[in-house]
Amino acid sequence: MQDERAEGSERARTPGEDGRDGHADRDGQAGRDGHDGTAARGIAGLSRPYQAVAALALACIVVLAAVHLAMVFLAVAPSNTVSKAHGAEIDDWVLPEFERNWKLFAPNPLQQNIAVQARAEIQAKDGSGRATTGWVDLSAKDAAAIRHNILPSHTDQNELRRGWDFYVNSHDADNRPVGERGRLSERYIRRIALLYLGEPKSGGTIERIQIRSATASVAAPPWSTEKIDTKTYYRALPWWTVIPADRSETGR
C-alpha cells in the first residue's frame, strides 16, 4: 500500500519536474510569444533592428505614395498657383509614364488617320556612292503587328505614335524645336525610325534619314450628310544626319 501511494504521488508530480503543475512554464512561453500564448507574427515578431528597418521602409513607401498622388492630382487639376510655380517638376514626374490623354473621349475625339513614314540615304558598302530609298510606312508595320493579335505589344501600339506626338507638341509649325524637349524629341523619333528601318539589305550604311507624317481625315459614315476632305496631307521634316550616338542607342 505504501508503494502504491508513493507511485501515485510521483504521477501527480509529473506535470512539473520541480513539483509544480507547469503554469509558470506556460506563462513564461506566453510572455515570449504573445498575450494568448501564440507565436508573435509580422513586424512584432522581428528583432528590434529589423523592426526599425521595416518601419523605415514602410514610412518611405507611404511618403512616396503621397508624393505620387499629389503630383498626379496637380497634373490633372485645373491650373493653380502650385502647378504654375512647379510645372516643370510636375511634368518631369508625370510624363510620359503617367500621362493622361483625352483624345479618345471629349471634348473632340481624334478623327484623323496619321501615319509616320521615313526614308533613308544609304552609303554604299564599297563607298562608291549614295542611294535614297523610297518612303517606308512605319505605322503600317505597327498596324500589321497589332491586327488580329489578342495580346498586342505595348511598344507596337504606342512607341511610334507617342514619339510623333512628342515631336509635334514640342515644335512649331516650321519644325523649330521649342526648348530642350524639342531637341530631345528629335533624337527620340530619329532613333525610333532607325530601329524600324533596320539594316540596309545592300549592306551599306544609313547616313541620313527623313521623316514625314501622312494625315487623312476619317470619312463620314454613309448615313451622314457631312462633307469631309479625305485628301492626304504631308508634313515633311528636314533631312537628319545619323550620328554615332544614334547608332549606339539602336545597337547598330
C-alpha positions in Angstrom: 0.0 0.0 0.0 2.8 2.4 0.8 4.4 1.6 -2.6 1.2 2.4 -4.4 0.8 5.7 -2.6 4.4 6.6 -3.5 3.8 5.8 -7.2 0.6 7.9 -7.3 2.5 10.8 -5.7 5.2 10.6 -8.4 2.5 10.6 -11.1 0.9 13.7 -9.5 4.2 15.5 -9.8 4.8 14.7 -13.5 3.4 18.0 -15.0 6.3 19.9 -13.4 9.7 18.3 -12.6 10.1 20.5 -9.6 6.7 19.6 -8.2 4.8 22.5 -9.7 1.9 22.0 -12.2 3.7 23.8 -15.1 1.7 27.0 -15.1 4.9 29.0 -14.6 6.4 27.5 -17.8 3.3 28.2 -19.8 3.2 31.8 -18.5 6.8 32.3 -19.5 6.2 31.0 -23.0 3.2 33.2 -23.4 5.3 36.2 -22.4 7.9 35.4 -25.1 5.2 34.7 -27.8 2.0 36.7 -27.4 -0.6 37.5 -24.8 -2.6 34.4 -25.7 0.5 32.1 -26.0 0.6 32.1 -29.8 3.8 33.0 -31.6 4.1 36.7 -32.5 3.9 37.4 -36.2 4.6 40.2 -38.6 6.8 43.1 -37.6 6.2 42.4 -33.9 7.9 39.0 -34.4 11.2 40.6 -35.7 14.1 41.7 -33.6 14.4 45.4 -32.8 16.9 46.2 -35.5 14.8 44.5 -38.1 11.7 46.3 -36.8 13.4 49.6 -37.2 14.4 48.7 -40.8 10.8 47.6 -41.6 9.3 50.7 -40.1 11.7 52.9 -42.1 10.8 51.1 -45.4 7.1 51.4 -44.7 7.5 55.1 -44.0 9.4 55.6 -47.3 6.6 53.8 -49.2 3.9 55.9 -47.6 5.8 59.2 -48.4 6.5 58.1 -52.0 2.8 57.2 -52.5 1.7 60.5 -51.1 4.1 62.4 -53.4 2.9 60.4 -56.4 -0.7 61.1 -55.7 0.0 64.8 -55.1 1.9 65.0 -58.4 -0.8 63.2 -60.4 -3.5 65.4 -58.8 -1.7 68.6 -59.7 -1.2 67.3 -63.2 -4.9 66.7 -63.9 -6.2 69.6 -61.7 -7.1 72.9 -63.2 -4.2 75.4 -63.4 -3.4 76.8 -59.9 -0.7 78.6 -58.1 1.3 75.4 -57.2 1.1 73.9 -60.7 2.2 77.2 -62.2 5.2 77.5 -59.9 6.3 73.9 -60.2 5.0 72.9 -63.7 8.4 71.6 -64.9 8.8 69.4 -61.8 5.3 68.0 -62.2 5.8 67.3 -65.9 9.1 65.5 -65.2 7.4 63.3 -62.7 4.2 62.5 -64.7 5.5 62.4 -68.3 5.5 60.1 -70.1 4.6 57.1 -67.9 1.6 58.6 -66.1 0.3 60.9 -68.9 -3.4 61.5 -69.3 -4.9 61.8 -72.8 -8.5 62.6 -73.6 -8.4 62.4 -77.4 -10.5 59.2 -77.3 -13.3 61.0 -75.5 -14.4 64.6 -75.0 -14.2 67.3 -76.0 -13.1 66.5 -79.5 -12.2 62.9 -80.4 -9.4 62.3 -82.9 -10.9 62.0 -86.3 -7.8 61.5 -88.4 -5.5 58.7 -89.5 -1.9 59.8 -89.0 0.9 57.6 -90.5 4.6 58.2 -89.8 6.8 57.4 -92.8 10.6 57.5 -93.3 13.2 57.2 -96.0 17.0 56.9 -95.8 20.1 57.9 -97.7 22.4 54.9 -97.8 26.1 55.0 -98.3 27.2 52.0 -100.5 29.3 49.4 -98.8 32.2 50.0 -101.2 31.9 53.7 -100.8 31.1 54.2 -104.4 28.1 56.5 -103.8 24.8 57.1 -102.0 21.2 56.0 -102.8 17.9 57.2 -101.4 15.2 54.7 -100.5 11.5 55.1 -101.1 9.2 56.1 -98.3 8.6 53.3 -95.8 5.3 53.4 -93.8 6.4 52.8 -90.2 2.9 53.0 -88.8 1.8 50.2 -91.2 4.4 47.9 -89.6 2.8 48.6 -86.2 -0.7 48.0 -87.6 0.3 44.7 -89.1 1.8 43.5 -85.8 -1.3 44.6 -83.9 -4.0 43.4 -86.2 -5.6 40.0 -85.2 -3.2 39.9 -82.2 -5.1 39.2 -79.0 -2.1 40.3 -76.9 -0.5 43.1 -78.9 2.8 44.6 -77.8 2.6 47.9 -75.9 5.6 49.0 -77.9 3.8 48.3 -81.2 0.8 50.2 -80.1 2.4 53.3 -78.6 6.1 53.9 -79.2 6.0 55.4 -82.6 2.6 57.1 -82.1 3.7 58.7 -78.9 7.1 59.6 -80.3 5.5 61.5 -83.1 3.1 63.3 -80.7 6.1 64.2 -78.6 7.8 65.8 -81.6 4.7 67.7 -82.8 3.9 69.1 -79.4 7.5 70.3 -78.9 7.9 72.0 -82.3 6.3 74.9 -84.0 4.7 74.9 -87.5 8.1 75.5 -89.1 9.6 72.4 -87.3 11.7 74.6 -85.0 12.2 73.0 -81.6 10.7 74.6 -78.6 13.2 74.3 -75.7 15.3 71.3 -74.7 12.3 68.9 -75.0 12.1 69.8 -78.7 15.7 68.7 -79.3 15.2 65.6 -77.2 12.1 64.7 -79.3 14.2 64.9 -82.5 16.8 62.4 -81.2 14.0 60.2 -79.9 12.0 60.0 -83.2 15.2 59.7 -85.2 16.3 56.6 -83.3 12.8 55.0 -83.5 12.9 55.4 -87.3 16.4 53.8 -87.4 15.1 50.8 -85.5 12.1 50.4 -87.8 14.2 50.8 -91.0 16.7 48.2 -89.9 20.0 47.3 -91.6 20.1 48.1 -95.3 19.8 44.9 -97.4 22.6 46.1 -99.6 25.0 46.0 -96.7 25.6 49.8 -96.8 25.3 52.3 -94.0 22.4 54.7 -93.3 23.9 58.2 -93.4 20.8 60.4 -93.3 17.1 59.9 -92.7 14.0 62.0 -93.4 10.6 61.6 -91.6 7.2 62.8 -92.6 3.6 62.3 -91.5 0.7 61.5 -93.7 -2.6 62.8 -92.3 -6.1 62.0 -93.7 -9.4 62.8 -92.1 -11.7 59.9 -91.5 -14.6 59.8 -94.0 -18.1 60.5 -92.7 -20.4 57.5 -92.2 -22.8 56.6 -95.1 -25.8 58.0 -93.3 -24.2 61.4 -92.6 -24.5 64.4 -95.0 -21.4 65.9 -93.6 -18.7 66.8 -96.3 -15.2 65.9 -95.2 -12.0 66.4 -97.1 -10.3 63.0 -97.0 -7.2 64.1 -99.0 -3.9 63.1 -97.5 -1.7 65.9 -96.3 2.0 65.5 -95.7 4.3 67.2 -93.2 7.9 66.5 -94.1 10.8 67.1 -91.7 14.3 68.2 -92.7 16.9 65.5 -93.5 18.8 64.5 -90.4 22.3 63.2 -90.3 22.7 60.0 -88.4 25.3 60.5 -85.6 27.3 57.8 -83.8 25.1 58.2 -80.7 22.1 57.2 -82.8 23.7 54.0 -83.9 24.8 53.1 -80.4 21.4 53.6 -79.0 19.8 51.4 -81.6 22.5 48.8 -81.3 23.8 49.4 -84.8 
